[in-house]
């Protein structure tokens, strides 16, 4: 099922923004993200830098647009049966949507993140942290998280750690179908599930699945 608003008809302005991003990704794939200049993107598309500024305030905003595509992939219409999966299964499916969306541009995405963390770019650090938090919040919302209070805080902290650890594996994953990333994520989610559940076996002393279960990550 296609996600409304991402696969439907685009306005001309949206098309140009997408073309700018695609051209930037192609050029960065050739020479590296750090060597990319927006003037080269404008030249490739036959537009002006002012046209790019209309959509992106700077090169970092172009990078953000790629990661927004990953958000959109993660949050697109859920497959049938998602609500029947245990929480670990829902989280795995949704997070792999994020990683799969970026897989064609894995090297460039890694370079983008490194650029954001560069010591001379402190103005990028706070937005990066906020976007990490938003990623986890969107993930939990899409997975049907209904927890709150202290438990919700623990879930968010645990998932943030799992996401960052998986991101490091994904950045170097050359396995077919991202098998290494999928397996690593599955193991980490299962371990987090057991840890937060206090070591109780599945189905003992807590809910183990279903649409209204509490996340145990």
N, C-alpha and C positions, 0 to 999 in steps of 0.2 A: 504494500500500500504506500503510495507516495505521500510525503509530508506536504501538506498544504503550505504554500508560501516559499518552498524551496525548489520544488520541481515544476511549479506552475509557470504561467506566463510572467515574464519579467518586463519591467519598464525599461526604456532605452537607457536611462541613467544607471539602473542596476546592471544592465548589460555591459556598459563601459567600465563600471567598477570591477566587474568580474574579469573583463578582458585585461584590465591593468594588472590585476593580481596574477592572472595566468601568464602574462608576458613577463612579469617580475620573477615568477617561479621558473620559467624557462631560461631566462638570462642567468639567474642565480644558479641553476643547475649546470650551466656551462662554465661560469667563472667563480662561483661562490657568493654567498650572501654578503659578506663584508665588502666585496668588490663591486657589488651592484650599485648603480647610480640611477636615480629616477629619470635623469635626462636620457639615459639609454632606453629606458622603458618608453618614454615619450617618443623617441626616434623610431623605435620598432613599430609603434602603433600609429605613427603619423599624427600625433596630437601634441599639444603644448604642455609644458609643466603646469600651467594654470589649470588645464583640464584635469590633471592628476590631483592638484591641490583641492579641487572642488570635491573630490571623493576621499582623499587621504592627506592628513596634515603633514605627514612625513613618512619615511621608510618604515619606521616602527609600526605605524598604523596599517601599513600593507601586511606586515607580519601578523598583526592582530587579526586581520581579515582571514588569513589562512586558518588560524586557530578557531575563529568563529565558525568556519565551515565544519570543523570537527565537532563543535558544540551542536550545530544543526543536525549533523549526522547522528549524534548520540541521542538527540531529543526528537528525532523524526517519529512518525507514527509507529507505535510499538507493534511487533509481530504478534500474531494470534498466539495465545497461551502464555504470554509473558507473566500475567498476574498469577498463574498457577505455579510458576517456578518458585523454589525457595529463594530467600533473599540473596544468598550467595550467587545463585544462577542468574538472577536479574542483574545484579551488579556486574557480573562478568560479561554478560551480553552487552550491556550498555557501555562499559568501559572499552570493550573491544571495538565497538562502533567508532569510538573516538580515535583509537589507534589505527584502525583500518582506514579511516578517512584520510589520515595523514601519511599512510604508508607509501603512496607514490612519490612523496616529497620528503622522505625520512631524513635524508642528509641535510637538505636545506632547512627543514624544521629544527633540526638540532643546532644548526648554525645560527638560526634566528634566536633560539633560547640562549645560546652562548653570548650572542651580541647584546641581548637584554641584560645579561649578568656582568657585562664588562665593567671593570672598576670605574672607568670614566663616564659611565652611563647611569649614575645613581637615580636620575629622574625616571628610569624605567623600572627600578626595583619595586617601588610601592604598587604600581599598577599590575606588575607581575604577580605579587602576593595576593592582591585583590582578585585577580582573574583565577588564580589557583583556588581560592575560597569559593568563588562563584561556580567553578567547575564541580566541586564537591557538592555544593548546595543543589545545583541542577540535577546532578547524578542521583542524589537521594530523593529528590522530588519525583523524578522519572521512575525510580525503582519502587515508589509507594511507601516511603518511610513515614511512619506516623509517630515516631518517638519524640520525646522532648526532654527539656531539663538537662540534668547531668549526663544521662545516658546519650542524649543526642550529641553533646559535646564530645564524649568519648568516641562515638561513632565517627564524627567528623575528623577528629585527630587521627584515629586509626586508618580511616580511608585515605586521608592526605598522605600518610606515610606509605601506604600500599601503592598509591598512585605514583608517587615520586620514585619509589624503588622500581616499579614496573617501567616507568619512563626511561630509567637508565638502561634496563635490559633491552627495551624496544629500540633505543637509539643505535644499538649494535647488533640487532637481530637480522641475520641474513637467511634465516630458515624459511622453508617453503610455507606459505600461508601464515607466517608469523607464529609458527608452532611454539617456539621457545618462549615468546611473550605470553601466549595463551596459557601454557603450562605453568609458567612462573606466577602469573596473575591468579590462576586457579589455586595454586598451593598457598599463596599469601592470603587470599580471601578465606580459605578454609581454616588456616591457622588463626587468623584474626577472629573468625567466628567462634572457634573453640575458646580462645583467650577471653573474649568478652563474656562468653556464656559461663565462665568460671570452671571450664573443664567438664561440664555436664554432657553426657551423651545426647545425641540428637533425640528429640522427643521426650527427654526426661527433665521435668521442671521448667520447661519453656516451650514455646511454639517453635516449630521447625520449618514452617513454610506457610503457603497460602497468601492470599491477597492482603490480609489485614495483619500479618505477622510483624513483630517488631524486628528491626534489623539487629543482627548480633555481631556486626563487624566492629 
